[in-house]
């Protein structure tokens, strides 16, 4: 080897550190995927869940995402309009210690409301940023 190639040896540790950090990301992502799958399964086992003329009917995961589907019930006036219900649901999720721990590990949520009476749909994404959670 010539001396001109010796400085190139410092590239190897840099490449290894990049690969190691990317491997860490892959491990982190799979942990979030596993947590999301387990939580979606746990939620699904307790369905349906009713609250204020709304019913949570589905919880499914796709990777680190947990998608929850809620339907509004009744043909009359709703106790809470869908936006207020979503805001209250968001507050509950964002302040729950177990949910915060999940989000800090990369799990995130999409809450979708289908209003049977009007046919309208509402949706909100909840993640670390939305809930103001610092990654641990």
Residue pairs with C-beta under 8 A, 6 or more apart in sequence:
28 105
28 106
29 63
29 64
29 106
31 105
31 106
32 63
32 64
32 105
32 106
32 107
33 61
33 63
33 64
35 64
35 102
35 105
35 106
35 107
36 61
36 63
36 64
36 65
36 66
36 102
36 107
37 61
39 59
39 61
39 66
39 102
39 107
40 59
40 60
40 61
40 66
43 56
43 59
43 66
43 68
44 58
44 59
44 60
47 56
47 57
47 58
47 59
48 55
48 56
48 57
49 55
49 56
50 56
50 73
52 78
52 79
52 80
52 85
53 72
53 73
53 74
53 78
53 79
53 80
54 70
54 71
54 72
54 73
54 78
54 80
54 85
54 113
55 70
55 71
55 73
56 68
56 69
56 70
57 69
57 70
57 71
58 67
58 68
58 69
59 66
59 67
59 68
59 69
60 66
60 67
61 67
64 106
64 107
64 108
65 107
65 108
65 109
65 110
66 107
66 108
66 109
66 110
67 109
67 110
67 112
68 109
68 110
68 111
68 112
69 112
69 114
70 85
70 89
70 111
70 112
70 113
70 114
71 113
71 114
71 115
71 116
72 78
72 82
72 113
72 114
72 115
72 116
72 117
73 116
74 117
75 117
78 85
78 117
80 88
82 113
82 115
82 120
82 122
83 122
85 113
86 111
86 113
86 122
86 124
89 111
90 111
90 124
90 126
90 130
90 131
93 99
93 109
93 111
93 126
93 131
94 100
94 126
94 130
94 131
94 132
94 133
100 131
100 133
103 109
103 126
103 127
103 128
103 131
103 133
104 128
104 133
104 134
104 135
104 136
105 136
108 125
108 126
108 127
108 128
109 125
109 126
109 127
110 123
110 124
110 125
110 126
111 123
111 124
111 126
112 121
112 122
112 123
113 121
113 122
113 123
114 121
115 121
115 122
124 130
128 134
128 135
